[in-house]
Amino acid sequence: MPVRRLDPILVDRIAAGEVVERPASAVKELVENALDAGATRIDVAIEDGGRTLIRVIDDGCGMDEHDLALAVERHATSKIPDGDLTHIATLGFRGEALPSIAAVADLSIDTRAREAPHGFSIRIEAGEKRGLSPSSWPRGTRIEARALFAATPARLKFLKTERTETAAVVDVVKRLAMAHPDVRFSLSTDSGPLFDYPACGADGARRIAQALGEEFRANAFEIDAERSGVRLSGLAGLPTYNRGNAQAQYVYVNGRPVRDKLFSGAIRAAYLDFLSADRHPVAVLFIDCDPRIVDVNVHPAKAEVRFSDPGLVRGLVVGALKQALAEKSHRSATSGAQAAIDMLTRSGAASGFAAFRSPAPANWDVARSPYAPAGFAETRQQAFPTGAPSADARPHEGFADATAEDAPLGAARAQLHETYIIAQTRDGLVIVDQHAAHERLVYEKLKKQRAEASVERQLLLIPVVVDLDETRMNALAGAFEELAALGLALEPFGPGAVLVRETPAVLGEVDAKRLVEDIADLLSEAGDARALSRRLDHVLATCACHHSVRAGRRLSAPEMNALLREMETTPGAAQCNHGRPTYVELKLSDIEKLFGRK
């Protein structure tokens, strides 16, 4: 077939596929234009998930007649007047957003420049301009895109459900809103308003709370670090406040929301010791740097970036998060306490509390009933006329005195089912999972000894011979020195066997054969030095898990209090090596609510 030039409108529609993948892409481009125009208020409205209508209204600087005519032309922009792509200070710069949207939708723009006597409007239908005309639009710009992808049915067919597309739009607007707390954002659909975030000035934490909820801010810690002219700030969630996917990780480079493997990998590496592989932290991180050291012109969607020194940026993110985690991760997420309250409330409603809802006899005096719920007047609580108590629940000898209640985790008062420690604080109580807590303590000791290259060893009276298959043997052969640094002294002992002479002293009595086999399995999956280092950390976690205080072991009062005190001074003690919480704290006010006393 002969070679021919494509129709210009068809060319625009093909090119638009790189910029406008779905309704959320169009919303992102239009909101970014509004921000670049200096808007202080941006209102977004969509219908049918953005298929039928996308409307963005802002109070920015607007456009005059000449700028409006050029704005809908491909590669026409006001963002880089000097043509320097190495110094981009705006969100948009490619000059593709408006013409790309106009190529796949019916686009209308009403705008008015500041100090202009009136505004102008333009209509583009199926890629064809309908000309400019005067408009009475008062201020800023209104852009409407209707019948998105009507001209490209193939693209329309692959859109998700209305609910899914709406969720994508919500995510896009929230991401942009968190980076610009000084701008008011609102979003509505054909079923009603979804949110309206008032401007917060320079209070970025307040805007983050508006977008992600107060629960996140209560379970997050601040990040503020700088290295070689690159600054990192924001909020990162406690390890026990996590998610099943990485969608709740928000990263910005010079105010631009990005999705880049560099950052997802760095965040994962920082939380590696605190979360299991199937859980992901929540974080909002802002990178501010010289625009000359970052390339944002990688993809038309502008969601990927490239740094001139990616190692510097990755090291900053990992180092700052790890340092903050070491200082702050002794806290446990408040969501655990709320979950416990909810569970107790539900279980109570299914049993004794259900009596509140049971039909009552006609002569039943609710106020005098022992099941009377909160809200009924009572003078004072009367003592039950019973005999002497059958057991004394007061602290016995060996339990901490009342002054220990001032400690963060309180004073141990009891052990339930030889698994959970109950501690009393000044304003509530703490429930500790003894195995999970001791597992973290042992793991942190092993890591500290490894970092100091002085792991204490214990010499086996009778060395243990471990037979291994070829795969396991090959994996161990290249890691004898690294394992020796961990306190595990191995040496070859003929074909397919190793001799275990020393083990880490902190592990106490250990099944050397099982330990070596587990380590060999882990190392057989390592591909490079970094992977080996991660695997060795995993080895430490495995050792700590296998040799911690087990559930079912009865502890004395001094042992319980010693565990609590050590938890208070150990980094990451609020969660075990798998990301599960080691303790749940219940405030006295929460307990009183359970019993209708408040």
SULTABEL-V394909 format. One record per residue. N is the residue number from 1. RES is the residue in one letter. D_FIRST is the distance of its C-alpha to the first C-alpha in whole Angstrom. Layout:
{{N,RES,D_FIRST} {N,RES,D_FIRST}}
This chain:
{{1,M,0} {2,P,4} {3,V,7} {4,R,9} {5,R,13} {6,L,14} {7,D,17} {8,P,20} {9,I,22} {10,L,19} {11,V,19} {12,D,23} {13,R,23} {14,I,21} {15,A,23} {16,A,26} {17,G,26} {18,E,27} {19,V,30} {20,V,31} {21,E,31} {22,R,33} {23,P,36} {24,A,38} {25,S,36} {26,A,36} {27,V,40} {28,K,40} {29,E,38} {30,L,40} {31,V,43} {32,E,43} {33,N,42} {34,A,46} {35,L,47} {36,D,46} {37,A,47} {38,G,51} {39,A,51} {40,T,54} {41,R,53} {42,I,50} {43,D,50} {44,V,47} {45,A,46} {46,I,44} {47,E,43} {48,D,42} {49,G,41} {50,G,39} {51,R,37} {52,T,38} {53,L,40} {54,I,40} {55,R,43} {56,V,45} {57,I,48} {58,D,49} {59,D,52} {60,G,50} {61,C,50} {62,G,48} {63,M,46} {64,D,46} {65,E,44} {66,H,42} {67,D,42} {68,L,40} {69,A,38} {70,L,36} {71,A,37} {72,V,34} {73,E,31} {74,R,29} {75,H,31} {76,A,34} {77,T,38} {78,S,41} {79,K,42} {80,I,41} {81,P,43} {82,D,43} {83,G,40} {84,D,41} {85,L,39} {86,T,42} {87,H,45} {88,I,43} {89,A,46} {90,T,44} {91,L,43} {92,G,40} {93,F,38} {94,R,34} {95,G,34} {96,E,31} {97,A,34} {98,L,34} {99,P,30} {100,S,29} {101,I,32} {102,A,31} {103,A,27} {104,V,28} {105,A,31} {106,D,33} {107,L,35} {108,S,39} {109,I,41} {110,D,45} {111,T,46} {112,R,49} {113,A,50} {114,R,54} {115,E,56} {116,A,54} {117,P,55} {118,H,53} {119,G,49} {120,F,46} {121,S,43} {122,I,39} {123,R,37} {124,I,33} {125,E,32} {126,A,28} {127,G,27} {128,E,29} {129,K,32} {130,R,35} {131,G,37} {132,L,40} {133,S,44} {134,P,47} {135,S,48} {136,S,52} {137,W,51} {138,P,54} {139,R,53} {140,G,50} {141,T,47} {142,R,45} {143,I,42} {144,E,40} {145,A,37} {146,R,37} {147,A,34} {148,L,33} {149,F,29} {150,A,29} {151,A,26} {152,T,25} {153,P,26} {154,A,24} {155,R,27} {156,L,30} {157,K,30} {158,F,30} {159,L,33} {160,K,37} {161,T,40} {162,E,41} {163,R,44} {164,T,42} {165,E,40} {166,T,43} {167,A,45} {168,A,42} {169,V,43} {170,V,46} {171,D,46} {172,V,44} {173,V,46} {174,K,49} {175,R,48} {176,L,47} {177,A,51} {178,M,52} {179,A,51} {180,H,53} {181,P,56} {182,D,57} {183,V,55} {184,R,55} {185,F,52} {186,S,52} {187,L,50} {188,S,50} {189,T,48} {190,D,48} {191,S,51} {192,G,53} {193,P,53} {194,L,53} {195,F,54} {196,D,56} {197,Y,57} {198,P,59} {199,A,59} {200,C,61} {201,G,61} {202,A,61} {203,D,62} {204,G,59} {205,A,61} {206,R,62} {207,R,58} {208,I,57} {209,A,60} {210,Q,58} {211,A,55} {212,L,56} {213,G,59} {214,E,63} {215,E,63} {216,F,60} {217,R,62} {218,A,66} {219,N,64} {220,A,62} {221,F,64} {222,E,63} {223,I,61} {224,D,61} {225,A,61} {226,E,60} {227,R,59} {228,S,57} {229,G,57} {230,V,55} {231,R,56} {232,L,56} {233,S,58} {234,G,57} {235,L,59} {236,A,58} {237,G,59} {238,L,62} {239,P,61} {240,T,63} {241,Y,61} {242,N,57} {243,R,54} {244,G,52} {245,N,49} {246,A,48} {247,Q,47} {248,A,50} {249,Q,50} {250,Y,49} {251,V,48} {252,Y,48} {253,V,47} {254,N,49} {255,G,49} {256,R,45} {257,P,45} {258,V,43} {259,R,42} {260,D,42} {261,K,43} {262,L,45} {263,F,47} {264,S,47} {265,G,48} {266,A,51} {267,I,52} {268,R,52} {269,A,54} {270,A,57} {271,Y,57} {272,L,57} {273,D,61} {274,F,61} {275,L,58} {276,S,57} {277,A,53} {278,D,53} {279,R,54} {280,H,53} {281,P,55} {282,V,55} {283,A,54} {284,V,54} {285,L,53} {286,F,53} {287,I,52} {288,D,52} {289,C,52} {290,D,51} {291,P,47} {292,R,46} {293,I,47} {294,V,44} {295,D,40} {296,V,39} {297,N,36} {298,V,34} {299,H,32} {300,P,31} {301,A,34} {302,K,37} {303,A,38} {304,E,38} {305,V,40} {306,R,41} {307,F,44} {308,S,45} {309,D,48} {310,P,47} {311,G,50} {312,L,52} {313,V,51} {314,R,51} {315,G,55} {316,L,56} {317,V,54} {318,V,56} {319,G,59} {320,A,60} {321,L,59} {322,K,61} {323,Q,64} {324,A,64} {325,L,64} {326,A,67} {327,E,69} {328,K,68} {329,S,67} {330,H,70} {331,R,70} {332,S,68} {333,A,66} {334,T,68} {335,S,66} {336,G,67} {337,A,71} {338,Q,69} {339,A,67} {340,A,71} {341,I,72} {342,D,70} {343,M,70} {344,L,74} {345,T,74} {346,R,72} {347,S,74} {348,G,77} {349,A,76} {350,A,75} {351,S,79} {352,G,82} {353,F,80} {354,A,79} {355,A,83} {356,F,82} {357,R,80} {358,S,82} {359,P,84} {360,A,88} {361,P,91} {362,A,93} {363,N,96} {364,W,93} {365,D,94} {366,V,91} {367,A,92} {368,R,95} {369,S,92} {370,P,91} {371,Y,88} {372,A,88} {373,P,84} {374,A,84} {375,G,85} {376,F,89} {377,A,92} {378,E,94} {379,T,97} {380,R,96} {381,Q,95} {382,Q,98} {383,A,99} {384,F,99} {385,P,102} {386,T,102} {387,G,104} {388,A,103} {389,P,100} {390,S,99} {391,A,97} {392,D,97} {393,A,93} {394,R,95} {395,P,93} {396,H,95} {397,E,97} {398,G,94} {399,F,91} {400,A,91} {401,D,93} {402,A,92} {403,T,91} {404,A,88} {405,E,86} {406,D,85} {407,A,83} {408,P,79} {409,L,79} {410,G,83} {411,A,86} {412,A,85} {413,R,87} {414,A,86} {415,Q,84} {416,L,82} {417,H,81} {418,E,81} {419,T,78} {420,Y,78} {421,I,80} {422,I,82} {423,A,82} {424,Q,84} {425,T,83} {426,R,85} {427,D,83} {428,G,81} {429,L,81} {430,V,78} {431,I,77} {432,V,76} {433,D,74} {434,Q,76} {435,H,74} {436,A,71} {437,A,73} {438,H,74} {439,E,71} {440,R,70} {441,L,73} {442,V,73} {443,Y,69} {444,E,70} {445,K,73} {446,L,71} {447,K,68} {448,K,71} {449,Q,72} {450,R,69} {451,A,68} {452,E,72} {453,A,71} {454,S,75} {455,V,74} {456,E,78} {457,R,78} {458,Q,80} {459,L,81} {460,L,81} {461,L,84} {462,I,83} {463,P,79} {464,V,76} {465,V,74} {466,V,71} {467,D,69} {468,L,65} {469,D,62} {470,E,60} {471,T,57} {472,R,60} {473,M,62} {474,N,59} {475,A,58} {476,L,62} {477,A,62} {478,G,60} {479,A,62} {480,F,66} {481,E,66} {482,E,65} {483,L,67} {484,A,70} {485,A,69} {486,L,69} {487,G,72} {488,L,71} {489,A,73} {490,L,71} {491,E,71} {492,P,70} {493,F,72} {494,G,71} {495,P,68} {496,G,66} {497,A,69} {498,V,70} {499,L,73} {500,V,74} {501,R,77} {502,E,76} {503,T,75} {504,P,75} {505,A,78} {506,V,77} {507,L,76} {508,G,79} {509,E,79} {510,V,76} {511,D,74} {512,A,73} {513,K,71} {514,R,69} {515,L,68} {516,V,67} {517,E,65} {518,D,63} {519,I,63} {520,A,61} {521,D,59} {522,L,58} {523,L,57} {524,S,55} {525,E,53} {526,A,53} {527,G,50} {528,D,51} {529,A,54} {530,R,54} {531,A,53} {532,L,56} {533,S,58} {534,R,57} {535,R,58} {536,L,61} {537,D,62} {538,H,60} {539,V,63} {540,L,66} {541,A,65} {542,T,65} {543,C,68} {544,A,70} {545,C,68} {546,H,70} {547,H,73} {548,S,74} {549,V,77} {550,R,76} {551,A,76} {552,G,79} {553,R,81} {554,R,84} {555,L,85} {556,S,88} {557,A,89} {558,P,88} {559,E,85} {560,M,84} {561,N,85} {562,A,84} {563,L,80} {564,L,80} {565,R,81} {566,E,79} {567,M,76} {568,E,77} {569,T,76} {570,T,73} {571,P,70} {572,G,67} {573,A,70} {574,A,69} {575,Q,67} {576,C,66} {577,N,64} {578,H,62} {579,G,62} {580,R,64} {581,P,67} {582,T,70} {583,Y,72} {584,V,72} {585,E,75} {586,L,76} {587,K,78} {588,L,81} {589,S,80} {590,D,77} {591,I,80} {592,E,82} {593,K,79} {594,L,79} {595,F,83} {596,G,83} {597,R,85} {598,K,83}}
